[in-house]
Amino acid sequence: MVIPALIEHKRDGRPLAAEQWASLVRAYTAGQVPDYQMSALLMAVFFRGLDPAELAALTDAMIDSGDRLRFDGHPRPVADKHSTGGVGDKVSLLLAPMVASCGVSVPMMSGRGLGHTGGTLDKLESIPGFRTGLTLAEARAQVDRLGCAMLGQTPEIAPADKRLYALRDVTATVESIPLIAASIMSKKLAEGLNGLVLDVKTGSGAFLTDLDRSIELARTMIGLGEARGCPTVALLTAMDRPLGRACGNVLEVEEAIEGLRGSGPSDVMEVTYALGAEMLVLVGAARDLAEARKRLEHSVTSGRALETFGRVIEAQGGNPAVIEDPGVLPQAQAVEVFRADRAGVVAAVEPRRLGRAIVALGGGRNAVEDAVDPSVGFVITVKPGDPVRAGEPIASVFARDAAGIALGMAALAEAVVIGEEGRRTPLVSHRITAKGVERLAEGD
């Protein structure tokens, strides 16, 4: 196999055969193809795309590069959810224990921050001691015992994707529908699921900002799932403003715990309930979405969801005291309030600008080996359409030092736009299945 010839072939817009993708992925996983050559191929795919046969071949090759999580003989249905990434998206932290406490097992396999978006693993690892690096055997045993495990991509699961995921993050090849679809579905299809729900973000803060491309991504992933025996549903959710108030690892863990206590921001809870209801119905744990939502709401009001989260934290080596005392989490060394510079209406809260600022503050990665400061970020208390007064506190910056405060304040000044009017797009706009696309809302 001559790698430059494959790169040239793809660069010129010609498809690679299934056996070429299989051989390439095997060689890359074995360390026989250097990152610089794979980076060149990723860029060729970014510009040239993959035809359906190539996408299927790449996805299967990535699945076959490792082992699978198996639930033979498990007494409960098994489901998971995946988000395509956003700013302030802490839904997984609430959803996994809520769904698990409703009788559906959740082996939630998540990723780290990618580009300007946060990662569930980084959030979980901001809890002192929390270990996301479970083996498949450990994950299966914990799901059998607790109904839930929250883990990273193990060395056994799609190891080719794990390397490619990190490479895409630092080579500007993230926003590619086939690469996103193959990455997500190779991991999820290796989990032994009875059903998968996808949270496909759309808007200025999503990887794919255009609605039609978001729908295309959803349909692509649904096709991959259904063809491989995993019933798959997608919801399109808004990412033209941050989800919730908190943006940053520790801050989002604190907000997720508030949500499990029943006092989370309404937008976070609405998206969580919508996704969770789809999970319950998809695997037959509820008759319809209305019944499923009631069960999820009861998991919160009864305290079962919070209790489940605490048990997961303890089982994975974390400090369960965080449930009662968020002060055990790492704390920012500097905090500053940001005030509105004029009266008016919030026209925009730009998530992409805020996500990049969190990376610049140390809360994300510019290179694969970068360490993450979990304490930094923003809390923003306004949304588009909200009226504000001049001098009103509307956000806070959490940083390491005075320089970080200055950087964060400048980012907020750019990201929070105050004008004469503003509007919010629907939180959940479309539901997509193998049967087609259903529009759920036109606007708020």
C-alpha positions, 0 to 999 in steps of 0.5 A, a space after each residue: 500500500 503506497 500512502 501518497 498514491 491513496 492521498 493523491 487519489 482522494 485529493 483528485 476526487 476519486 473514491 477509495 475501495 473498501 479494501 483500501 480503507 480497511 487496509 489504511 485504517 489497520 495500518 494507521 492503527 498499528 502505527 505504520 502510517 504517520 500522522 502527517 500522511 493521515 492529516 493530508 488524507 483527512 484534508 482531502 476527505 474534508 474537501 472531496 467528501 466520501 461517497 456512501 460506499 466509502 463512508 460505510 467502509 470507513 465506519 466498518 473499518 473503524 469499528 473493526 479496529 477494536 473490540 465491542 461492548 457486549 450486553 448478551 444476557 443483560 436484563 434491561 434495554 441498553 441505549 445511549 445518546 450522542 451530541 455533535 458538540 456545543 458550548 454549555 452542553 452539559 446534557 449528558 451529565 444529567 441524561 445518563 443518570 436520569 435514563 438509568 434511573 428509569 430502567 434503561 441501561 446507559 453505557 455513555 461513551 463520550 469524548 473530550 473537547 473538540 475545537 471550540 466545543 466542550 467535552 463530557 470527559 473533561 467535565 467528568 474529570 473535573 470531579 476530583 478522582 473521577 476515572 473515565 478510563 474504564 475497560 470494557 469489562 469494567 464498564 459492563 460490570 458497572 452497567 450490570 450493577 448500577 445501570 450506568 457507566 460514563 466512560 471515555 473511548 477505551 483502547 479496545 473501542 474503535 482505536 482508529 477513531 480515537 487517534 483520528 478524533 485527536 488529529 482532526 481537532 488540531 488539523 482544522 478537519 472537524 467540520 466534515 459530515 462524513 468524518 463526523 458521522 464515521 467518528 460518532 457511529 463507529 463508537 456508538 455501534 461498538 457499544 452493543 446498543 438497542 437504540 441510539 438518540 442523536 443530539 445534532 446541534 445547529 446554528 452559529 456555535 455548532 460545527 455545522 452552522 447551516 440547517 440543511 447540513 445539520 439535517 444531512 448529518 443526522 440522516 447520514 448517521 441514522 442511515 449508518 445506525 439503521 443499516 447495522 441494526 441499531 434503531 436511531 433517532 435524531 433531534 436538531 437542537 439550537 446552538 446559536 447561543 450557549 445552552 444553559 448559563 454555565 460554560 466551562 468544565 467545573 461550572 457545567 458540572 455544578 449546573 448539571 447537579 442543580 438540574 438533577 436537583 430540579 433547579 436547572 436552567 429551563 433550556 437545559 432541562 427541556 433539551 434533556 427531557 426531549 432526548 431522554 424521552 426519545 431514548 425511553 420510547 426507542 427501546 420500549 421502556 415507555 409507550 409514548 413521549 408524554 409518558 416517558 417525559 413524566 417518568 424522567 421528571 419523576 426521576 428528578 423530583 424523587 431524587 433517584 437521578 441525583 442518587 444514581 449520579 452520586 453512585 456513578 461518581 463513587 464507583 468511578 473513583 470520584 468524590 461523591 461529596 460533590 453532590 452536596 458540596 460543589 466547593 470540592 471542585 477546583 475553583 477559579 483563582 479570579 472572578 469578575 462580573 461583566 455588566 451591560 454597557 448600554 440599555 436595550 435587548 440582547 441581540 446575540 450571545 455568540 457561542 463560538 466566540 465564547 468557546 474559543 475564549 474558554 480554550 484561550 483561558 486554558 479550559 480547552 486544547 490547542 494541541 493534543 497534549 495540552 492540559 486543561 484547567 477545569 475551573 475557567 469559563 463563563 456564567 452568562 445569565 441572559 439570552 437573545 431577546 432579554 431586555 437589559 439595563 445599562 450597568 446590569 450584571 449579565 455574566 461573570 468570568 472565571 479565570 486563573 489570573 488578571 490576564 485571564 479576566 481581561 481576556 474573558 471580559 474582552 470575549 464577552 464584550 464581543 460575544 454578547 451583543 445588545 441592540 434594539 431587538 433579539 429573538 430565539 430560535 426553537 430549542 428543538 426544531 426537528 425530529 429525524 428518523 429513517 422515515 424522514 424529517 419532521 419539523 417540530 417548531 418554527 420559532 419561540 
